[in-house]
Amino acid sequence: MRAAWHTPRTIDWKNPTVLCLVFVLLLSYFTYFHNYWNPPALFWDENYHVASAQKYLHGIYFMEPHPPLAKLLIAAGERLLQPNEASDQFIGTDYGKTLPEGFSFAGYRLFPTLLAWLTAPLFFGVFFLLTRNSLFSLFFSFLYIFDNALIVHSRSAMLDSTLHFFVVATVLLFLLLLRSGNNTKKFRIYALLFGLSFGAIVTTKANGLAMALLIPALLWHLRSSLHRIPELLALLLIGFITVYAGIWYIHFARGSTVDSSLPDSGYYQASDAYKAILRNGTNGSVFNFSLMLREHLAFLPHYEKGVPALDLCKSNENGSPWFLWPAGARTINYRWWTPGNPPVYSYLYLVPNPAGWFFGLAGVVLAVSLLLASVFLPLQEKLQYRFELTTFLLIYLGYMAAVSRITRVMYLYHYFIPLMMSFILFGLAVMEIKRFLGLRLTATTKTAIVTICGLLIFGGYQFMRPLTYYEPLSDEAFQRRDLLKIWDMKCVRCTKDSVLTQKSC
């Protein structure tokens, strides 16, 4: 059992760890949160999620393939700030299109971008628990803070930044549980919070279920303390049910009005029993909870049947095969416009930070190599982080194996959860490697390596920055950022054959 981790009772502002954490908060504010309401235009799935949020604001019943939490937060931001005179433009549709003049995204994007910003200090906490080194934790956090793909996707009224916040929070609580030692109070608090956080994951997006692999890892860790397992499972279950049932109940209770202009005359494939509940206004009754939950969960496979498969014969296909995601393929042009006369255009482009994604992929390769070497080779020193390497590698591989079975079209941002696991694996691998090419890596050498990695990540971010923040680019400047052919990047006026499109189609 690891020694308990003790937190200070007061904040020491001169402590290097505190200073690094404050620096992380400052940097991530400017990359994720600053000026988040721009551009004042819908892009990608905001058309769907703003429409869903407006239904919550006006009590309109609807079904949607994703669970409710992130969409409720999108609605809560609009209710909190109220920057728009009206919030009912899209209650009669599932896909909003035309915005009124002066429409503000300050409310709808508030919580997604706020949680994206606050994910950075959580990442710092994860790396600090693993490394116990403030400087290393700072530079490893750069992998998240300066990732262009994560930034551009998170600065929006979409769901993934909420998912990422709770994914990293759950990882942090997992590590705190490992280090709670014999401190029963901390063990119980962390276990309950873990259940709450995991419940938030599952009520945000279905692909977050991959984080359930942390639970058997916890049980394995407690194999020498079997008496603690029932308490752990009970607290996890209490936390999970509290969030899961509570969020879904809010969703059901908010949707009391049926709008006949919505699909299936506003009923979304609801059964006769559910229609009767809506007509009688008893959707807020706990006695109807199980029936409503079953029907909303059944809507996901119903919806998925209508989603097309990946079609590499389509010239405008934005999806990509899962096995190309670690290399950043395929990038997606979310939005473009010209601020003046061509050839200058502004883009919102889902494109990786090349340095960060390279280090992430290196982390996966190094993790596999280290674990195989520990099994088949007589290592001079045992792996210090074997359990953590195994756990996060299994999440990475398990997620990729699961999505490989999905036939519907998938997109590069579906790689974000394993991407974040690869960041953790890279940090673990750097800490684990003691020798390289026959040379012993001292603490000073590792500090230099980590610093150089951090500078490269920052440099990659700056290079791709115009595509992340809608800054003007000439065609030539755009093409210089098209680093890999399989990224399949296209500027507005450029003619380019897609290497992912099958020539025989």
FENRA-V404585 format. One record per residue. N is the residue number from 1. RES is the residue in three letters. PHI is phi in radians with two decimals (NA if undefined). PSI is psi as a letter, one per 40 degrees, with the letter a starting at -180 (999 if undefined). BURIAL is b if it has 9 or more other ideal C-beta (glycine too) atoms within 8 Angstrom, else e. Layout:
n=N res=RES phi=PHI psi=PSI burial=BURIAL
n=N res=RES phi=PHI psi=PSI burial=BURIAL
This chain:
n=1 res=MET phi=NA psi=h burial=e
n=2 res=ARG phi=-1.23 psi=i burial=e
n=3 res=ALA phi=-1.16 psi=i burial=e
n=4 res=ALA phi=-1.17 psi=i burial=b
n=5 res=TRP phi=-1.70 psi=h burial=e
n=6 res=HIS phi=-1.78 psi=h burial=e
n=7 res=THR phi=-1.70 psi=i burial=e
n=8 res=PRO phi=-1.20 psi=i burial=e
n=9 res=ARG phi=-1.34 psi=d burial=e
n=10 res=THR phi=-2.20 psi=i burial=e
n=11 res=ILE phi=-1.49 psi=h burial=e
n=12 res=ASP phi=-1.70 psi=h burial=e
n=13 res=TRP phi=-1.23 psi=e burial=e
n=14 res=LYS phi=-1.66 psi=e burial=e
n=15 res=ASN phi=-1.20 psi=h burial=e
n=16 res=PRO phi=-0.99 psi=d burial=e
n=17 res=THR phi=-1.14 psi=d burial=b
n=18 res=VAL phi=-1.12 psi=d burial=b
n=19 res=LEU phi=-1.09 psi=d burial=b
n=20 res=CYS phi=-1.13 psi=d burial=b
n=21 res=LEU phi=-1.11 psi=d burial=b
n=22 res=VAL phi=-1.09 psi=d burial=e
n=23 res=PHE phi=-1.11 psi=d burial=b
n=24 res=VAL phi=-1.06 psi=d burial=b
n=25 res=LEU phi=-1.08 psi=d burial=b
n=26 res=LEU phi=-1.17 psi=d burial=e
n=27 res=LEU phi=-1.07 psi=d burial=b
n=28 res=SER phi=-1.21 psi=d burial=b
n=29 res=TYR phi=-1.04 psi=d burial=b
n=30 res=PHE phi=-1.31 psi=d burial=e
n=31 res=THR phi=-1.46 psi=d burial=b
n=32 res=TYR phi=-1.83 psi=d burial=b
n=33 res=PHE phi=-1.81 psi=d burial=b
n=34 res=HIS phi=-1.02 psi=h burial=e
n=35 res=ASN phi=1.03 psi=f burial=e
n=36 res=TYR phi=-1.17 psi=e burial=b
n=37 res=TRP phi=-1.34 psi=e burial=e
n=38 res=ASN phi=-1.80 psi=i burial=e
n=39 res=PRO phi=-1.33 psi=i burial=e
n=40 res=PRO phi=-1.41 psi=f burial=e
n=41 res=ALA phi=-2.64 psi=i burial=e
n=42 res=LEU phi=-1.24 psi=i burial=e
n=43 res=PHE phi=-2.56 psi=i burial=b
n=44 res=TRP phi=0.89 psi=b burial=b
n=45 res=ASP phi=-1.49 psi=e burial=e
n=46 res=GLU phi=-1.04 psi=d burial=b
n=47 res=ASN phi=-0.98 psi=d burial=b
n=48 res=TYR phi=-1.37 psi=d burial=b
n=49 res=HIS phi=-1.34 psi=d burial=b
n=50 res=VAL phi=-1.16 psi=d burial=b
n=51 res=ALA phi=-1.09 psi=d burial=b
n=52 res=SER phi=-1.13 psi=d burial=b
n=53 res=ALA phi=-1.06 psi=d burial=b
n=54 res=GLN phi=-1.17 psi=d burial=b
n=55 res=LYS phi=-1.15 psi=d burial=b
n=56 res=TYR phi=-1.06 psi=d burial=b
n=57 res=LEU phi=-1.11 psi=d burial=b
n=58 res=HIS phi=-2.00 psi=e burial=b
n=59 res=GLY phi=1.19 psi=f burial=b
n=60 res=ILE phi=-1.55 psi=h burial=b
n=61 res=TYR phi=-1.24 psi=h burial=b
n=62 res=PHE phi=-2.82 psi=i burial=b
n=63 res=MET phi=-2.07 psi=i burial=e
n=64 res=GLU phi=-2.65 psi=i burial=b
n=65 res=PRO phi=-1.16 psi=d burial=e
n=66 res=HIS phi=-1.63 psi=i burial=b
n=67 res=PRO phi=-1.06 psi=i burial=b
n=68 res=PRO phi=-1.50 psi=d burial=b
n=69 res=LEU phi=-0.97 psi=d burial=b
n=70 res=ALA phi=-1.10 psi=d burial=b
n=71 res=LYS phi=-1.22 psi=d burial=b
n=72 res=LEU phi=-1.12 psi=d burial=b
n=73 res=LEU phi=-1.19 psi=d burial=b
n=74 res=ILE phi=-1.05 psi=d burial=b
n=75 res=ALA phi=-1.16 psi=d burial=b
n=76 res=ALA phi=-1.10 psi=d burial=b
n=77 res=GLY phi=-1.10 psi=d burial=b
n=78 res=GLU phi=-1.16 psi=d burial=b
n=79 res=ARG phi=-1.16 psi=d burial=b
n=80 res=LEU phi=-1.22 psi=d burial=e
n=81 res=LEU phi=-1.57 psi=d burial=b
n=82 res=GLN phi=0.83 psi=f burial=e
n=83 res=PRO phi=-1.40 psi=e burial=e
n=84 res=ASN phi=-1.93 psi=i burial=b
n=85 res=GLU phi=-1.17 psi=d burial=e
n=86 res=ALA phi=-2.21 psi=i burial=e
n=87 res=SER phi=-2.38 psi=f burial=e
n=88 res=ASP phi=-2.21 psi=f burial=e
n=89 res=GLN phi=-1.14 psi=d burial=b
n=90 res=PHE phi=-2.11 psi=e burial=b
n=91 res=ILE phi=-1.25 psi=e burial=b
n=92 res=GLY phi=-1.72 psi=e burial=e
n=93 res=THR phi=-2.58 psi=i burial=b
n=94 res=ASP phi=-1.66 psi=e burial=b
n=95 res=TYR phi=-2.45 psi=h burial=e
n=96 res=GLY phi=-1.31 psi=i burial=b
n=97 res=LYS phi=-2.19 psi=c burial=e
n=98 res=THR phi=-1.49 psi=h burial=e
n=99 res=LEU phi=-1.62 psi=i burial=b
n=100 res=PRO phi=-1.24 psi=i burial=e
n=101 res=GLU phi=-1.08 psi=h burial=e
n=102 res=GLY phi=1.41 psi=e burial=e
n=103 res=PHE phi=-1.07 psi=h burial=e
n=104 res=SER phi=-1.91 psi=h burial=b
n=105 res=PHE phi=-1.73 psi=e burial=b
n=106 res=ALA phi=-1.03 psi=d burial=b
n=107 res=GLY phi=-1.41 psi=d burial=b
n=108 res=TYR phi=-1.13 psi=d burial=b
n=109 res=ARG phi=-1.61 psi=e burial=b
n=110 res=LEU phi=-0.99 psi=c burial=b
n=111 res=PHE phi=-1.24 psi=d burial=b
n=112 res=PRO phi=-1.01 psi=d burial=b
n=113 res=THR phi=-1.34 psi=d burial=b
n=114 res=LEU phi=-1.08 psi=d burial=b
n=115 res=LEU phi=-1.19 psi=d burial=b
n=116 res=ALA phi=-1.09 psi=d burial=b
n=117 res=TRP phi=-1.07 psi=d burial=b
n=118 res=LEU phi=-1.30 psi=e burial=b
n=119 res=THR phi=-1.18 psi=d burial=b
n=120 res=ALA phi=-1.06 psi=d burial=b
n=121 res=PRO phi=-1.12 psi=d burial=b
n=122 res=LEU phi=-1.13 psi=d burial=b
n=123 res=PHE phi=-1.07 psi=d burial=b
n=124 res=PHE phi=-1.01 psi=d burial=b
n=125 res=GLY phi=-1.07 psi=d burial=b
n=126 res=VAL phi=-1.06 psi=d burial=b
n=127 res=PHE phi=-1.19 psi=d burial=b
n=128 res=PHE phi=-1.22 psi=d burial=b
n=129 res=LEU phi=-1.10 psi=d burial=b
n=130 res=LEU phi=-1.41 psi=d burial=b
n=131 res=THR phi=-1.82 psi=d burial=b
n=132 res=ARG phi=0.99 psi=f burial=e
n=133 res=ASN phi=-2.31 psi=h burial=e
n=134 res=SER phi=-1.11 psi=d burial=b
n=135 res=LEU phi=-1.15 psi=d burial=b
n=136 res=PHE phi=-1.05 psi=d burial=b
n=137 res=SER phi=-1.09 psi=d burial=b
n=138 res=LEU phi=-1.09 psi=d burial=b
n=139 res=PHE phi=-1.24 psi=d burial=b
n=140 res=PHE phi=-1.14 psi=d burial=b
n=141 res=SER phi=-1.15 psi=d burial=b
n=142 res=PHE phi=-1.00 psi=d burial=b
n=143 res=LEU phi=-1.01 psi=d burial=b
n=144 res=TYR phi=-1.55 psi=d burial=b
n=145 res=ILE phi=-1.00 psi=d burial=b
n=146 res=PHE phi=-1.96 psi=f burial=b
n=147 res=ASP phi=-1.52 psi=h burial=b
n=148 res=ASN phi=-1.08 psi=d burial=b
n=149 res=ALA phi=-1.15 psi=d burial=b
n=150 res=LEU phi=-1.10 psi=d burial=b
n=151 res=ILE phi=-1.12 psi=d burial=b
n=152 res=VAL phi=-1.12 psi=d burial=b
n=153 res=HIS phi=-1.32 psi=d burial=b
n=154 res=SER phi=-1.43 psi=d burial=b
n=155 res=ARG phi=-1.48 psi=g burial=b
n=156 res=SER phi=-2.79 psi=i burial=b
n=157 res=ALA phi=-1.52 psi=g burial=b
n=158 res=MET phi=-2.19 psi=a burial=b
n=159 res=LEU phi=-1.68 psi=d burial=b
n=160 res=ASP phi=-1.21 psi=d burial=b
n=161 res=SER phi=-1.14 psi=d burial=b
n=162 res=THR phi=-1.11 psi=d burial=b
n=163 res=LEU phi=-1.04 psi=d burial=b
n=164 res=HIS phi=-1.11 psi=d burial=b
n=165 res=PHE phi=-1.02 psi=d burial=b
n=166 res=PHE phi=-1.34 psi=d burial=b
n=167 res=VAL phi=-1.08 psi=d burial=b
n=168 res=VAL phi=-1.21 psi=d burial=b
n=169 res=ALA phi=-1.06 psi=d burial=b
n=170 res=THR phi=-1.17 psi=d burial=b
n=171 res=VAL phi=-1.09 psi=d burial=b
n=172 res=LEU phi=-1.06 psi=d burial=b
n=173 res=LEU phi=-1.17 psi=d burial=b
n=174 res=PHE phi=-1.03 psi=d burial=b
n=175 res=LEU phi=-1.18 psi=d burial=b
n=176 res=LEU phi=-1.14 psi=d burial=b
n=177 res=LEU phi=-1.10 psi=d burial=b
n=178 res=LEU phi=-1.08 psi=d burial=b
n=179 res=ARG phi=-1.79 psi=e burial=b
n=180 res=SER phi=-1.29 psi=e burial=b
n=181 res=GLY phi=1.00 psi=b burial=b
n=182 res=ASN phi=-1.69 psi=e burial=e
n=183 res=ASN phi=-1.38 psi=g burial=e
n=184 res=THR phi=-1.09 psi=d burial=e
n=185 res=LYS phi=-1.09 psi=d burial=e
n=186 res=LYS phi=-1.12 psi=d burial=b
n=187 res=PHE phi=-1.01 psi=d burial=b
n=188 res=ARG phi=-1.21 psi=d burial=b
n=189 res=ILE phi=-1.12 psi=d burial=e
n=190 res=TYR phi=-1.14 psi=d burial=b
n=191 res=ALA phi=-1.13 psi=d burial=b
n=192 res=LEU phi=-1.15 psi=d burial=b
n=193 res=LEU phi=-1.13 psi=d burial=b
n=194 res=PHE phi=-1.04 psi=d burial=b
n=195 res=GLY phi=-1.09 psi=d burial=b
n=196 res=LEU phi=-1.10 psi=d burial=b
n=197 res=SER phi=-1.17 psi=d burial=b
n=198 res=PHE phi=-1.16 psi=d burial=b
n=199 res=GLY phi=-1.07 psi=d burial=b
n=200 res=ALA phi=-1.16 psi=d burial=b
n=201 res=ILE phi=-1.05 psi=d burial=b
n=202 res=VAL phi=-1.20 psi=d burial=b
n=203 res=THR phi=-1.60 psi=e burial=b
n=204 res=THR phi=-1.92 psi=d burial=b
n=205 res=LYS phi=-2.60 psi=i burial=b
n=206 res=ALA phi=-1.17 psi=d burial=e
n=207 res=ASN phi=-1.20 psi=e burial=b
n=208 res=GLY phi=-1.21 psi=e burial=b
n=209 res=LEU phi=-1.04 psi=e burial=e
n=210 res=ALA phi=-1.01 psi=d burial=b
n=211 res=MET phi=-1.26 psi=e burial=b
n=212 res=ALA phi=-1.09 psi=e burial=e
n=213 res=LEU phi=-1.12 psi=e burial=b
n=214 res=LEU phi=-1.18 psi=d burial=b
n=215 res=ILE phi=-1.20 psi=d burial=b
n=216 res=PRO phi=-1.06 psi=d burial=e
n=217 res=ALA phi=-1.12 psi=d burial=b
n=218 res=LEU phi=-1.11 psi=d burial=b
n=219 res=LEU phi=-1.11 psi=d burial=b
n=220 res=TRP phi=-1.12 psi=d burial=e
n=221 res=HIS phi=-1.10 psi=d burial=b
n=222 res=LEU phi=-1.62 psi=e burial=b
n=223 res=ARG phi=-1.08 psi=d burial=e
n=224 res=SER phi=-1.57 psi=e burial=e
n=225 res=SER phi=-2.29 psi=g burial=e
n=226 res=LEU phi=-1.02 psi=d burial=e
n=227 res=HIS phi=-1.18 psi=e burial=e
n=228 res=ARG phi=-1.55 psi=e burial=b
n=229 res=ILE phi=-1.14 psi=d burial=b
n=230 res=PRO phi=-1.02 psi=d burial=e
n=231 res=GLU phi=-1.13 psi=d burial=b
n=232 res=LEU phi=-1.02 psi=d burial=b
n=233 res=LEU phi=-1.11 psi=d burial=e
n=234 res=ALA phi=-1.12 psi=d burial=e
n=235 res=LEU phi=-1.19 psi=d burial=b
n=236 res=LEU phi=-1.05 psi=d burial=b
n=237 res=LEU phi=-1.16 psi=d burial=b
n=238 res=ILE phi=-1.07 psi=d burial=b
n=239 res=GLY phi=-1.09 psi=d burial=b
n=240 res=PHE phi=-1.09 psi=d burial=b
n=241 res=ILE phi=-1.12 psi=d burial=b
n=242 res=THR phi=-1.00 psi=d burial=b
n=243 res=VAL phi=-1.29 psi=d burial=b
n=244 res=TYR phi=-1.08 psi=d burial=b
n=245 res=ALA phi=-1.22 psi=d burial=b
n=246 res=GLY phi=-1.12 psi=d burial=e
n=247 res=ILE phi=-1.15 psi=d burial=b
n=248 res=TRP phi=-1.15 psi=d burial=b
n=249 res=TYR phi=-1.11 psi=d burial=b
n=250 res=ILE phi=-1.04 psi=d burial=b
n=251 res=HIS phi=-1.04 psi=d burial=b
n=252 res=PHE phi=-1.15 psi=d burial=b
n=253 res=ALA phi=-1.17 psi=d burial=b
n=254 res=ARG phi=-1.25 psi=d burial=e
n=255 res=GLY phi=-1.62 psi=g burial=b
n=256 res=SER phi=-1.95 psi=e burial=b
n=257 res=THR phi=-1.85 psi=h burial=e
n=258 res=VAL phi=-1.67 psi=h burial=b
n=259 res=ASP phi=-1.77 psi=h burial=b
n=260 res=SER phi=-1.17 psi=e burial=e
n=261 res=SER phi=-1.41 psi=e burial=e
n=262 res=LEU phi=-1.51 psi=i burial=b
n=263 res=PRO phi=-0.95 psi=i burial=e
n=264 res=ASP phi=0.97 psi=f burial=e
n=265 res=SER phi=0.97 psi=f burial=e
n=266 res=GLY phi=1.62 psi=e burial=b
n=267 res=TYR phi=-1.77 psi=e burial=b
n=268 res=TYR phi=0.93 psi=f burial=b
n=269 res=GLN phi=1.15 psi=f burial=b
n=270 res=ALA phi=-1.16 psi=i burial=b
n=271 res=SER phi=-1.29 psi=i burial=e
n=272 res=ASP phi=-1.06 psi=d burial=e
n=273 res=ALA phi=-1.13 psi=d burial=e
n=274 res=TYR phi=-1.20 psi=d burial=b
n=275 res=LYS phi=-1.05 psi=d burial=b
n=276 res=ALA phi=-1.15 psi=d burial=e
n=277 res=ILE phi=-1.04 psi=d burial=b
n=278 res=LEU phi=-1.18 psi=d burial=b
n=279 res=ARG phi=-1.15 psi=d burial=e
n=280 res=ASN phi=-1.48 psi=e burial=e
n=281 res=GLY phi=1.20 psi=f burial=e
n=282 res=THR phi=-1.84 psi=f burial=e
n=283 res=ASN phi=-1.20 psi=e burial=b
n=284 res=GLY phi=-1.57 psi=e burial=e
n=285 res=SER phi=-1.44 psi=h burial=e
n=286 res=VAL phi=-1.16 psi=d burial=e
n=287 res=PHE phi=-1.24 psi=e burial=e
n=288 res=ASN phi=-1.72 psi=e burial=b
n=289 res=PHE phi=-1.04 psi=d burial=b
n=290 res=SER phi=-1.12 psi=d burial=e
n=291 res=LEU phi=-1.13 psi=d burial=b
n=292 res=MET phi=-1.14 psi=d burial=b
n=293 res=LEU phi=-1.12 psi=d burial=b
n=294 res=ARG phi=-1.01 psi=d burial=e
n=295 res=GLU phi=-1.25 psi=d burial=b
n=296 res=HIS phi=-1.23 psi=d burial=b
n=297 res=LEU phi=-1.17 psi=d burial=e
n=298 res=ALA phi=-1.27 psi=e burial=e
n=299 res=PHE phi=-1.23 psi=d burial=b
n=300 res=LEU phi=-1.06 psi=d burial=b
n=301 res=PRO phi=-1.09 psi=d burial=e
n=302 res=HIS phi=-1.08 psi=d burial=b
n=303 res=TYR phi=-1.18 psi=d burial=b
n=304 res=GLU phi=-1.08 psi=d burial=b
n=305 res=LYS phi=-1.10 psi=d burial=e
n=306 res=GLY phi=-1.59 psi=e burial=e
n=307 res=VAL phi=-1.48 psi=h burial=e
n=308 res=PRO phi=-1.19 psi=i burial=e
n=309 res=ALA phi=-1.38 psi=i burial=e
n=310 res=LEU phi=-1.04 psi=h burial=b
n=311 res=ASP phi=-2.22 psi=g burial=b
n=312 res=LEU phi=-1.31 psi=e burial=b
n=313 res=CYS phi=-1.45 psi=e burial=e
n=314 res=LYS phi=-1.39 psi=h burial=e
n=315 res=SER phi=-1.20 psi=d burial=e
n=316 res=ASN phi=-1.87 psi=f burial=e
n=317 res=GLU phi=-1.17 psi=h burial=b
n=318 res=ASN phi=-1.70 psi=e burial=e
n=319 res=GLY phi=-1.33 psi=i burial=b
n=320 res=SER phi=-2.68 psi=i burial=b
n=321 res=PRO phi=-1.18 psi=i burial=e
n=322 res=TRP phi=-1.05 psi=d burial=b
n=323 res=PHE phi=-1.32 psi=e burial=e
n=324 res=LEU phi=-1.69 psi=e burial=b
n=325 res=TRP phi=-1.05 psi=d burial=b
n=326 res=PRO phi=-1.03 psi=d burial=b
n=327 res=ALA phi=-1.60 psi=e burial=b
n=328 res=GLY phi=1.57 psi=e burial=b
n=329 res=ALA phi=-1.87 psi=h burial=b
n=330 res=ARG phi=-1.84 psi=i burial=b
n=331 res=THR phi=-1.18 psi=i burial=b
n=332 res=ILE phi=-2.29 psi=h burial=b
n=333 res=ASN phi=-1.48 psi=g burial=b
n=334 res=TYR phi=-1.23 psi=d burial=b
n=335 res=ARG phi=-2.86 psi=i burial=b
n=336 res=TRP phi=-2.59 psi=i burial=b
n=337 res=TRP phi=-2.81 psi=i burial=e
n=338 res=THR phi=-1.91 psi=h burial=b
n=339 res=PRO phi=-1.28 psi=e burial=e
n=340 res=GLY phi=-2.66 psi=b burial=e
n=341 res=ASN phi=-1.68 psi=i burial=e
n=342 res=PRO phi=-0.96 psi=i burial=e
n=343 res=PRO phi=-1.71 psi=f burial=e
n=344 res=VAL phi=-1.64 psi=h burial=b
n=345 res=TYR phi=-2.31 psi=i burial=b
n=346 res=SER phi=-1.90 psi=i burial=b
n=347 res=TYR phi=-2.26 psi=i burial=b
n=348 res=LEU phi=-1.87 psi=h burial=b
n=349 res=TYR phi=-2.16 psi=h burial=b
n=350 res=LEU phi=-1.39 psi=g burial=b
n=351 res=VAL phi=-2.41 psi=i burial=b
n=352 res=PRO phi=-1.25 psi=i burial=b
n=353 res=ASN phi=-1.37 psi=h burial=b
n=354 res=PRO phi=-1.05 psi=d burial=b
n=355 res=ALA phi=-1.20 psi=d burial=b
n=356 res=GLY phi=-1.09 psi=d burial=b
n=357 res=TRP phi=-1.23 psi=d burial=b
n=358 res=PHE phi=-1.11 psi=d burial=e
n=359 res=PHE phi=-1.16 psi=d burial=b
n=360 res=GLY phi=-1.10 psi=d burial=b
n=361 res=LEU phi=-1.13 psi=d burial=b
n=362 res=ALA phi=-1.08 psi=d burial=b
n=363 res=GLY phi=-1.08 psi=d burial=b
n=364 res=VAL phi=-1.14 psi=d burial=b
n=365 res=VAL phi=-1.09 psi=d burial=e
n=366 res=LEU phi=-1.15 psi=d burial=b
n=367 res=ALA phi=-1.09 psi=d burial=b
n=368 res=VAL phi=-1.06 psi=d burial=b
n=369 res=SER phi=-1.11 psi=d burial=e
n=370 res=LEU phi=-1.14 psi=d burial=b
n=371 res=LEU phi=-1.21 psi=d burial=b
n=372 res=LEU phi=-1.14 psi=d burial=b
n=373 res=ALA phi=-1.10 psi=d burial=b
n=374 res=SER phi=-1.18 psi=d burial=b
n=375 res=VAL phi=-1.60 psi=d burial=e
n=376 res=PHE phi=-1.87 psi=e burial=e
n=377 res=LEU phi=-2.10 psi=i burial=e
n=378 res=PRO phi=-1.40 psi=g burial=e
n=379 res=LEU phi=-1.20 psi=i burial=e
n=380 res=GLN phi=-1.18 psi=d burial=e
n=381 res=GLU phi=-2.25 psi=h burial=e
n=382 res=LYS phi=-1.22 psi=i burial=e
n=383 res=LEU phi=-1.16 psi=h burial=b
n=384 res=GLN phi=-1.38 psi=d burial=e
n=385 res=TYR phi=-2.04 psi=f burial=b
n=386 res=ARG phi=-1.06 psi=d burial=b
n=387 res=PHE phi=-1.10 psi=d burial=e
n=388 res=GLU phi=-1.18 psi=d burial=b
n=389 res=LEU phi=-1.02 psi=d burial=b
n=390 res=THR phi=-1.10 psi=d burial=b
n=391 res=THR phi=-1.09 psi=d burial=b
n=392 res=PHE phi=-1.30 psi=d burial=b
n=393 res=LEU phi=-1.20 psi=d burial=b
n=394 res=LEU phi=-1.14 psi=d burial=b
n=395 res=ILE phi=-1.11 psi=d burial=b
n=396 res=TYR phi=-1.03 psi=d burial=b
n=397 res=LEU phi=-1.21 psi=d burial=e
n=398 res=GLY phi=-1.12 psi=d burial=b
n=399 res=TYR phi=-1.08 psi=d burial=b
n=400 res=MET phi=-1.13 psi=d burial=b
n=401 res=ALA phi=-1.14 psi=d burial=e
n=402 res=ALA phi=-1.15 psi=d burial=b
n=403 res=VAL phi=-1.22 psi=d burial=b
n=404 res=SER phi=-1.14 psi=e burial=e
n=405 res=ARG phi=-1.60 psi=e burial=e
n=406 res=ILE phi=-1.50 psi=h burial=e
n=407 res=THR phi=-1.62 psi=d burial=e
n=408 res=ARG phi=-1.20 psi=i burial=b
n=409 res=VAL phi=-1.12 psi=h burial=b
n=410 res=MET phi=-2.20 psi=i burial=b
n=411 res=TYR phi=-2.15 psi=i burial=b
n=412 res=LEU phi=-1.00 psi=d burial=b
n=413 res=TYR phi=-1.22 psi=e burial=b
n=414 res=HIS phi=-1.20 psi=e burial=b
n=415 res=TYR phi=-1.55 psi=e burial=b
n=416 res=PHE phi=-1.09 psi=d burial=b
n=417 res=ILE phi=-1.13 psi=d burial=b
n=418 res=PRO phi=-1.09 psi=d burial=b
n=419 res=LEU phi=-1.04 psi=d burial=b
n=420 res=MET phi=-1.16 psi=d burial=b
n=421 res=MET phi=-1.15 psi=d burial=b
n=422 res=SER phi=-1.19 psi=d burial=b
n=423 res=PHE phi=-1.08 psi=d burial=b
n=424 res=ILE phi=-1.13 psi=d burial=b
n=425 res=LEU phi=-1.09 psi=d burial=b
n=426 res=PHE phi=-1.12 psi=d burial=b
n=427 res=GLY phi=-1.05 psi=d burial=b
n=428 res=LEU phi=-1.12 psi=d burial=b
n=429 res=ALA phi=-1.12 psi=d burial=b
n=430 res=VAL phi=-1.07 psi=d burial=b
n=431 res=MET phi=-1.20 psi=d burial=b
n=432 res=GLU phi=-1.41 psi=d burial=b
n=433 res=ILE phi=-1.21 psi=h burial=b
n=434 res=LYS phi=-1.77 psi=d burial=e
n=435 res=ARG phi=-2.37 psi=i burial=e
n=436 res=PHE phi=-2.54 psi=h burial=e
n=437 res=LEU phi=0.94 psi=f burial=e
n=438 res=GLY phi=1.44 psi=e burial=e
n=439 res=LEU phi=-1.75 psi=h burial=e
n=440 res=ARG phi=-1.42 psi=h burial=e
n=441 res=LEU phi=-1.55 psi=h burial=b
n=442 res=THR phi=-1.37 psi=i burial=e
n=443 res=ALA phi=-1.06 psi=d burial=e
n=444 res=THR phi=-1.14 psi=d burial=e
n=445 res=THR phi=-1.12 psi=d burial=e
n=446 res=LYS phi=-1.14 psi=d burial=b
n=447 res=THR phi=-1.07 psi=d burial=b
n=448 res=ALA phi=-1.11 psi=d burial=e
n=449 res=ILE phi=-1.11 psi=d burial=b
n=450 res=VAL phi=-1.13 psi=d burial=b
n=451 res=THR phi=-1.12 psi=d burial=b
n=452 res=ILE phi=-1.09 psi=d burial=e
n=453 res=CYS phi=-1.04 psi=d burial=b
n=454 res=GLY phi=-1.08 psi=d burial=b
n=455 res=LEU phi=-1.16 psi=d burial=e
n=456 res=LEU phi=-1.14 psi=d burial=b
n=457 res=ILE phi=-1.10 psi=d burial=b
n=458 res=PHE phi=-1.10 psi=d burial=b
n=459 res=GLY phi=-1.10 psi=d burial=b
n=460 res=GLY phi=-1.10 psi=d burial=b
n=461 res=TYR phi=-1.08 psi=d burial=b
n=462 res=GLN phi=-1.12 psi=d burial=e
n=463 res=PHE phi=-1.14 psi=d burial=e
n=464 res=MET phi=-1.57 psi=e burial=b
n=465 res=ARG phi=-0.90 psi=d burial=b
n=466 res=PRO phi=-1.01 psi=d burial=b
n=467 res=LEU phi=-1.35 psi=e burial=b
n=468 res=THR phi=-1.62 psi=d burial=b
n=469 res=TYR phi=-2.05 psi=f burial=e
n=470 res=TYR phi=1.13 psi=f burial=e
n=471 res=GLU phi=-1.61 psi=i burial=e
n=472 res=PRO phi=-1.08 psi=h burial=b
n=473 res=LEU phi=-2.43 psi=h burial=b
n=474 res=SER phi=-1.35 psi=i burial=e
n=475 res=ASP phi=-1.05 psi=d burial=b
n=476 res=GLU phi=-1.16 psi=d burial=e
n=477 res=ALA phi=-1.14 psi=d burial=b
n=478 res=PHE phi=-1.08 psi=d burial=b
n=479 res=GLN phi=-1.15 psi=d burial=b
n=480 res=ARG phi=-1.16 psi=d burial=e
n=481 res=ARG phi=-1.61 psi=e burial=b
n=482 res=ASP phi=-1.48 psi=g burial=b
n=483 res=LEU phi=-1.38 psi=d burial=e
n=484 res=LEU phi=-2.18 psi=h burial=e
n=485 res=LYS phi=-1.06 psi=d burial=e
n=486 res=ILE phi=-1.28 psi=e burial=b
n=487 res=TRP phi=-1.16 psi=d burial=b
n=488 res=ASP phi=1.03 psi=f burial=b
n=489 res=MET phi=-1.37 psi=i burial=b
n=490 res=LYS phi=-2.39 psi=h burial=e
n=491 res=CYS phi=-1.50 psi=i burial=b
n=492 res=VAL phi=-1.03 psi=d burial=b
n=493 res=ARG phi=-1.77 psi=e burial=e
n=494 res=CYS phi=-1.53 psi=i burial=b
n=495 res=THR phi=-1.86 psi=h burial=e
n=496 res=LYS phi=-2.68 psi=h burial=e
n=497 res=ASP phi=-1.44 psi=h burial=e
n=498 res=SER phi=-1.38 psi=h burial=e
n=499 res=VAL phi=-1.31 psi=e burial=e
n=500 res=LEU phi=-1.60 psi=e burial=b
n=501 res=THR phi=-1.48 psi=h burial=b
n=502 res=GLN phi=-1.19 psi=h burial=e
n=503 res=LYS phi=-1.21 psi=d burial=e
n=504 res=SER phi=-1.47 psi=e burial=e
n=505 res=CYS phi=-1.21 psi=999 burial=e
